[in-house]
Amino acid sequence: QAQLVESGGGLVQPGESLRLSCVASGFTASTYAMGWYRQAPGKERELVATISSQYRTYYADSVKGRSTISRDNGKNTLYFQMSSVNPEDTAVYYCNAEWLGREYWGRGTQVTVSS
C-alpha cells in the first residue's frame, strides 16, 4: 500500500528555519515527481516546491530564495528546508508524489510560525 508520511512540523519562531521530511513506502518513489504543498486556514491548498525524478526543482515565488527541496532516493525520503519563516508560512504542509497520472498524498504536518 502506497504511503507518504510527513514529519518535522511544529511551532517555529519567526525568522527561524524549518525542515520537513516525507518518507515514501509501498511504491517506487524514485520514478515519481515529488513536491510539497501547503494549506493555510481558510485558503486553498497551494504548491510550494517540486522536484522531478531528474532532480529538477521548482519553487513558488512565496518561498523562492529561502527554501530548498531535495530528495534521497536511497532513503525514499523527500525533504524541505525553509529559512526566515514568517507567520504567513503557517499552514499544514503536505507531501505529494505524482507519476503518469498516478498520485499520492500524505496526511500533512502542521507548521505554526509564532512567537
matplotlib code that plots the C-alpha trace (Angstrom):
import matplotlib.pyplot as plt

x = [0.0, 1.4, 2.0, 3.6, 4.3, 5.4, 7.3, 9.1, 6.3, 5.5, 5.9, 8.6, 9.7, 9.6, 12.9, 14.0, 14.2, 12.2, 13.0, 10.3, 10.7, 8.4, 9.1, 7.6, 6.7, 4.8, 5.8, 8.9, 9.2, 12.4, 10.4, 7.9, 8.0, 7.5, 6.6, 5.3, 2.0, 0.5, -2.9, -3.4, -6.6, -9.4, -7.3, -6.9, -4.0, -1.1, 2.0, 5.2, 8.0, 8.6, 11.5, 11.4, 12.8, 15.7, 16.2, 14.9, 13.3, 10.6, 9.7, 6.7, 7.5, 6.5, 9.3, 11.9, 15.3, 14.8, 13.9, 15.4, 13.6, 15.7, 15.3, 17.3, 16.1, 18.2, 16.1, 12.8, 12.7, 11.8, 13.0, 12.1, 14.1, 13.0, 14.6, 13.4, 9.9, 7.1, 3.5, 2.3, 4.1, 1.7, -0.1, -0.5, 2.3, 1.5, 3.9, 2.9, 4.1, 3.0, 3.9, 1.9, -1.3, -0.9, -0.8, -0.3, -0.7, 0.5, -1.8, 0.1, 2.2, 1.2, 3.7, 2.9, 5.0, 4.5, 6.4]
y = [0.0, 3.3, 5.7, 9.1, 10.2, 13.7, 14.8, 17.9, 20.3, 22.1, 25.6, 27.7, 31.2, 34.0, 34.3, 30.8, 27.7, 24.6, 21.2, 18.8, 15.2, 12.8, 9.1, 7.1, 3.5, 0.9, 2.3, 3.2, 6.8, 7.4, 7.4, 9.9, 13.7, 14.8, 18.0, 20.0, 21.8, 23.8, 24.9, 27.8, 28.2, 29.4, 29.2, 26.7, 24.3, 25.8, 24.4, 25.2, 23.3, 20.3, 18.1, 15.8, 12.3, 14.0, 16.4, 19.5, 21.8, 24.4, 26.9, 29.1, 32.8, 32.9, 30.6, 31.1, 32.1, 30.9, 27.3, 24.1, 20.9, 17.7, 14.0, 11.0, 8.1, 5.6, 6.5, 7.1, 10.5, 13.9, 17.0, 20.6, 23.3, 26.9, 29.8, 33.2, 31.8, 34.3, 33.9, 33.7, 30.4, 28.9, 26.0, 22.3, 21.1, 18.1, 15.7, 14.7, 12.1, 12.0, 9.9, 9.4, 10.5, 8.3, 10.5, 10.0, 12.4, 12.4, 13.4, 16.6, 18.1, 21.3, 24.2, 27.2, 30.3, 32.3, 34.0]
z = [0.0, -1.1, 1.7, 2.4, 5.9, 6.8, 9.9, 11.2, 11.7, 14.9, 16.4, 14.8, 15.8, 13.2, 11.4, 12.2, 9.9, 9.5, 8.0, 6.9, 5.8, 3.9, 3.8, 1.0, 1.1, -1.0, -4.4, -6.4, -5.3, -7.3, -10.5, -9.2, -9.2, -5.6, -4.0, -1.1, -0.9, 1.9, 3.0, 5.4, 7.4, 5.1, 2.0, -0.8, -1.0, -2.9, -4.5, -2.6, -4.3, -6.5, -7.5, -10.5, -10.8, -12.6, -9.7, -11.5, -8.9, -8.9, -6.2, -5.6, -5.6, -1.9, -0.9, -3.6, -2.4, 1.2, 0.7, -0.7, -1.8, -2.0, -2.2, -1.1, -3.3, -1.3, 1.8, -0.1, 1.6, 0.4, 2.3, 2.5, 4.3, 4.6, 6.4, 7.6, 8.2, 8.9, 10.2, 6.5, 6.3, 8.9, 7.2, 7.0, 4.7, 2.5, 0.7, -2.9, -5.4, -9.0, -12.0, -15.2, -13.5, -10.5, -7.4, -3.7, -0.8, 2.8, 5.6, 6.3, 9.1, 10.8, 10.8, 13.0, 12.9, 16.0, 18.8]

ax = plt.figure().add_subplot(projection="3d")
ax.plot(x, y, z, "-o")
ax.set_aspect("equal")
plt.show()
